[in-house]
Amino acid sequence: MLSPYYRKIYYYKDYYLDFFNELSADVQKKFNWTLELIATLEYIPGKYFKHVEGTIGIYEIRVELAGNIYRAFSFFDEGKLIVIANGFQKKSMKTPKIEIDLAKKIKKEYFDEKGNK
């Protein structure tokens, strides 16, 4: 029998989990639902998962609930492994550069550590 999962989700260190643990139970539930979609759907709708323009391999996980917008950045490793980097609540139309820069830094840290093992 084939696995119902197309991708695996990996939380790198506590960057995302620290953000997640500060969210309300309803937002946590929506994030978990969205991550389940990303893991189990062969084709992920852009509404939930999209490449961040101007980056190399950084993807945005998109969650909206009750008029609030939340994002988590991620990247791929070994094809089917999605590494969750950092999360934030989006309060303006433009994604904050500081959050994109943090995602890039976390991605570099992840691959540097992996290369040293």
N, C-alpha and C positions, 0 to 999 in steps of 0.2 A: 504494500500500500504506500502511496506517495504521501509525503509530508504536506500538510495544508499551508505551510509557510514558504514563501518565496524568498524572504529575507530574514536575517537575525538582527535583533536590536541589542546594542551594547552600550552601557552607560560608562563613559570613561571618567574615572575618579569620581569626585562628588560635584563637579561643576554644574551639571544639569540637576542632579538630585537635590542639591541645596536650594535651587530655585523652585523645583517641584514641591518640596516639602513646605514651602511658604505659601503655596496656593490654597484656595478654598477646596473643599472636597468635590464640589461640582466641576471646577476647572481641572482638577486632577483626573476626575473620571473622563472628561472630554479628551484630555491629553492621552490617557491610556487607550481610549477608543480609537483615536487617530493613529496612534502607534500600532495598534492591532490591524487597522486598515493597511498601513504601510507594509507590515510584515506579511499579510495574507493575500493582498490583491496583486495579480500579475501586473496590471497597469494602474498606477496610482494617479487619481485625478489631481491636476495642478492646483486645485483649491486647497489641497492638504499638504502637498510636497512639491517643491519647486527649486530649481537651481537659482542661486543668487547671482545676478548679473555682475560682471566685473570681478568674479572670483574664479579660482581654479578648484573645482570639486567641492564647494561648500553648498549645502542644500538647506532650505528653510522648511521646517515643519510648521504648519499654520493651523492655529486654533482660534476660534471665535466663540464667545459665550456672553450672552446678555449685554451686547454692545461693546464688550471689551475684546481686545485683540492680543493674543500671545504668540510668541514665536520661540522656536528652539532651532539652533543650527546643528547640522550634522554633516558627515562625510562618509564615503564608502571606503572599506578596506576589504581586500580579497573578493571583490565582486558583489557578494550577497550579504556582507556584514555592514550594517549601518551603525556608525559610532555617533552617539549623541554627545555634543560638545557643551553648549551653554544655552540658557533660556532667558527670556525677558518679556516684560509686558510692553507692547508697542503703544506709544502714546502720541505718535505723530505719523503723518503720511509717509515720511521717509524713514527707512530703517537706520538707526543710529550707527555711525561709522565705528564707534567704540565697540559695539557688539560684534560687528563683522570682523574687526581686528582681533578681538578676543577669540573668536571661532578659528581664525587663521593661526593664532598662537597655539591654541589647544591642539589643532590638527598637527602642527609641526612638532609639538611636544610628544604627542602620541606616536608619530612615526619615528622620531628620534629615539624614544624609549624602546620601541619595537625593534629598531635596527641594532640596538646595543645588547639585545638578549641573545 
